[in-house]
Amino acid sequence: MVLASGSGSNLQALIDATISGKLDANITGFIASKPGIGAISRAEKAGIPSCVINRTSFETENEFANSLLTAFRDLRADYIILAGYLIKIPVNVIQKWESRIINIHPSLLPDYGGKGFYGLNVHRAVIRDKQKLSGCTVHIVNEEFDKGPILAQSTVSVLENDTPESLAARVLEQEHILLPQTIQQLIKKTFP
Ligand code: GRF
C-alpha cells in the first residue's frame, strides 16, 4: 500500500519494479493526500485501487487516523510506503503499524530532516551549506519525524553549479532505484 502527495514518480518506480520483477510484491492500494495529484492517474493507469484521504476533510486527527487505519485494513497491506507523502501520520497509526511504515526522504538523514525539510527546501539548505554530498534515505517511520531507523541510503555529489532543482532531479533518480530495492530487501528479509 502506497501513500503520496505529489507527482508520484516514486510510486511509478514501485509500479515499474513490480512489473519488471525487481520487486516481488503486489501494490494493494494507493491513498492520495489530496485530489488532482499526478500520482492518482499513475495508480489508476496501473489498475491499483485508489482513494483520496484528505486531512482537511476531518475535524479531528483521530477521525483522520481512523480513516487511514480502515483503508490499511481493507486493502490488506503488509507495509505502508510513504512515497512523497507530505502529511504527518497520526501517532496512533504509527504505533499500530510499528516498523511497517516506510518513508523515503530526499536527504542523507539525520541531516536535513524534520520540520520544514521537504521538497526543494531540503536541496536549498544543502546548497546553502555548501555540502559536497547529498542523497536520499529510506527509513522506518516512528513517532519522531524523519528520525526512525535508517534502512538504506544513496549518495549524490553536489556540483558547483547545482540549483535546488538540478540537485533534486539527481537525488530523485537515486530515490527511484533505492526505494524499490529497499522494499524488496525488507520483504525478502535480506538486509545485510
Ligand atoms: C521525493 O523527493 C520524495 O523523497 C519526497 O517527495 C518527492 C516526491 O516525488 N518526500 P514524487 O511525487 O515521488 O515524484
Residues whose N, C-alpha, C, O or C-beta is under 5 A from the ligand:
A	BS01	GRF	G6 S7 G8 S9 N10 L11 A83 G84 Y85 I104 H105 P106
